[in-house]
Amino acid sequence: MTKKFWVHSAHDSVGVAVEDLSAGEALTGAYMDTGGEVRIQSSAAIPLGHKIALRDVKKGDKVLEYGEVIGAATQDIRAGEHVHTHNVKSLRWG
Amino acid sequence: MTTFLGYERENGRIGVRNHVLVIPLDDLSNTSAVGVQKLIQGTTVIPHPYGRLQFGPDLDLLFRTLAGFGRNPNVASVVLIGIEPNWTQKVADSIAQTGKRIEAFSIEGHGDLKTIEKASRVARDMVIKASENRRKEFDVSELVVGTKCGESDTTSGLASNPTVGSAYGILEAAGATMLIGETTEVTGAEHLVADRMVTPELRQKFLKMFQDYNTEVTSHGADLLGSQPTQGNIKGGLSTIEEKALGNVQKFGKCKVVDVLEYAEEPRKKGLNYMNTSSAGAEAVTLFAAAGAVLHIFTTGQGNIVGNPIIPVIKTSANPKTVATMGEHIDLDNSGLLRFEYDLNESGRRLFDLVVRTASGRITAAEALGHVEFSPTKLYVSA
């Protein structure tokens, strides 16, 4: 099956779409560090290069990519949702 | 052993281009410098808006940038024009240390037209002489290469930047000199950069540089998050400065950092050198070229189009939409990596091969399209 998103690290809470994704797609992605497969259903349209939540993240919790913190959730995020500036915010320069 | 075809300069440094450079020392001298460039075919000119009433470290940096362009091994010889002789001579003396031909002119007491005529006669001799320089074979360890990402998106962190890291690994093993920087754009990944430093002293030097830059950019009270990530970054899927930085530092690959340099400071050691730079594309490429980089690898996600007057800027993107819509700016389409068509080792090898071919004379997209951005960094207001 074509892999439509990549995940930098096994610890990550988000994957990155490598093509445009539609809402409600059953997706297969790949972990870059282990090569293992990961499956998720999208709940929103997600453009190429944008992030999809791999698991639920509670408001205020840290969002992980590259196995590192990229910011905190500004609202509850459900697995399969689009993750971007509307629901994650930098923890720097504030 | 991999070799390229380059130009050997008087001081033993190897260039990959053969420019006769006309440098205006200050804004007032742009007209004369451009006048020479219009009259004499084959000259390159770098107009800029600075050079009057600057002082202290800001003036030192401008002089280091202008002299650095003259000293760069991609430059065969230099015509320098300033409004008055004293400051002009300071930059001329620095360029003369390389042993290359440098002729300086000042406009006061002569006017533009006489200056243009005198300087043009010299430039005419220089381009004819330079045209007889021949490329010879040199080991890639002689190369000094810079890298920067611009209009990044998540494809930069997934593919283009790791590809630079892979190519930098090949260059490191070959004994080349590599430069990297973008001090604000390691914010959120500064601990990963600090871990690459080969000594505790360098680690401290880097962390202080990072902290000072952060203090400076946050001291104005503005919300930096309106600028970082950029609107293009956000469109491409980058949500925060931390995410952008973590993608950015993929360019380090597995390389260790052997030295930490100030703006436009020439590297003393082979291997990967960290240089303090702005994260603005043209400014950073200008600083690397002023430090002696002869070639630049620039990754882009959404489509940054920057070039440089004296060094070739290789542009690579892994975003298939950017490659499709802005293909004329892209030297290496790396979108196949995202489609699992090849792995990161092969991707790095392809980029390294393109570096060698470009060093040997292959023209980049930015050169073909005439992108000649010369953007000196200004540290603070003039007097």
HADDOCK unambig.tbl for C-alpha pairs under 7 A between the chains (distance, minus, plus):
assign (segid A and resid 18 and name CA) (segid B and resid 338 and name CA) 6.47 0.50 0.50
assign (segid A and resid 49 and name CA) (segid B and resid 153 and name CA) 6.75 0.50 0.50
assign (segid A and resid 49 and name CA) (segid B and resid 154 and name CA) 5.14 0.50 0.50
assign (segid A and resid 49 and name CA) (segid B and resid 155 and name CA) 6.05 0.50 0.50
assign (segid A and resid 49 and name CA) (segid B and resid 236 and name CA) 5.84 0.50 0.50
assign (segid A and resid 49 and name CA) (segid B and resid 237 and name CA) 5.26 0.50 0.50
assign (segid A and resid 50 and name CA) (segid B and resid 236 and name CA) 6.79 0.50 0.50
assign (segid A and resid 50 and name CA) (segid B and resid 237 and name CA) 4.16 0.50 0.50
assign (segid A and resid 51 and name CA) (segid B and resid 237 and name CA) 6.85 0.50 0.50
assign (segid A and resid 66 and name CA) (segid B and resid 246 and name CA) 6.98 0.50 0.50
assign (segid A and resid 70 and name CA) (segid B and resid 240 and name CA) 6.48 0.50 0.50
assign (segid A and resid 70 and name CA) (segid B and resid 242 and name CA) 4.82 0.50 0.50
assign (segid A and resid 70 and name CA) (segid B and resid 243 and name CA) 4.90 0.50 0.50
assign (segid A and resid 71 and name CA) (segid B and resid 240 and name CA) 6.74 0.50 0.50
assign (segid A and resid 71 and name CA) (segid B and resid 242 and name CA) 6.96 0.50 0.50
assign (segid A and resid 84 and name CA) (segid B and resid 237 and name CA) 6.85 0.50 0.50
assign (segid A and resid 84 and name CA) (segid B and resid 239 and name CA) 5.21 0.50 0.50
assign (segid A and resid 85 and name CA) (segid B and resid 239 and name CA) 5.07 0.50 0.50
assign (segid A and resid 89 and name CA) (segid B and resid 240 and name CA) 6.36 0.50 0.50
assign (segid A and resid 90 and name CA) (segid B and resid 240 and name CA) 5.06 0.50 0.50
assign (segid A and resid 90 and name CA) (segid B and resid 241 and name CA) 6.56 0.50 0.50
assign (segid A and resid 90 and name CA) (segid B and resid 242 and name CA) 6.81 0.50 0.50
